[in-house]
Amino acid sequence: MIVRAIIQARMGSSRLRGKTLSPINGVPLLKRVVDAVRNLAICDEIYIATSALEEDDPIEVYASNNLNCTVVRGDRDDVFSRFLSGCGNLNDRDVIVRVTADNLFYQATVCRELLALHKENQNDYTGIEGLSHLATEFIRVGAFRKVDLQDLTPYDKEHVTPYFIQNPSLFKTCLVTPSTFGLQQHLDRKLTVDSVEDRTRIEQLLQVFTATKTPLNQAALYSYLERKNS
């Protein structure tokens, strides 16, 4: 069984243009995300799925030359089709790990346990209920191929996994409650990069953690955010 991470990434974010390669304390955001995925130690391969637009050419160049990642490209808005292309050479039993290029604090313990649950129960989809910026999603390749693409709404195409979640009669899905892993979604929202303010907050966090040599684990991240908000 191959476990392949697919990181969806674009330069054309409406709130923070060029954020995928935007430097976070001097390191491109995409590199930080790829490093976070590699540190999970659950993925055999990492692919980057971006659009075929010229503005996203720098993503392909950077990922190919600096990150040793395979790049697939497709429709700007139909992210689902990009994922489908990204699993084209896999078997139905293989697993896709959905990753977004604005989350750089994925937690190894949570992701490993979700993958174990996914494999053990032979799920089509496994993820956190309501999603979390600290946890990836897991989809069986065969589930992608089972989808009738004509049934997908623009929202489904953009966000990839809602169709699996909303059709439990067609797919074997598992939504784990955030409390199972002590996840706090109101804090998770502060651990993603979607705006200039987010980038500044994350840069400040990383400066503190680097200076104090604090590991970027869930407990330490939450503790830092709670102190900042108090």
Secondary structure, 3 states (H helix, E strand, C coil): CCEEEEEECCCCCCCCCCHHHCEECCEEHHHHHHHHHHHHCCCCEEEEEEECCHHHHHHHHHHHHHHCCEEEEECCCCHHHHHHHHCCCCCCCCEEEEEECCECCCCHHHHHHHHHHHHHCCCCEEEECCCCCCCCEEEEHHHHHHCCHHHCCHHHHHHCCHHHHCCCCCCCEEEECHHHHCCCHHHHHHHECCCHHHHHHHHHHHHHHHHHCCCCCHHHHHHHHHHHHC
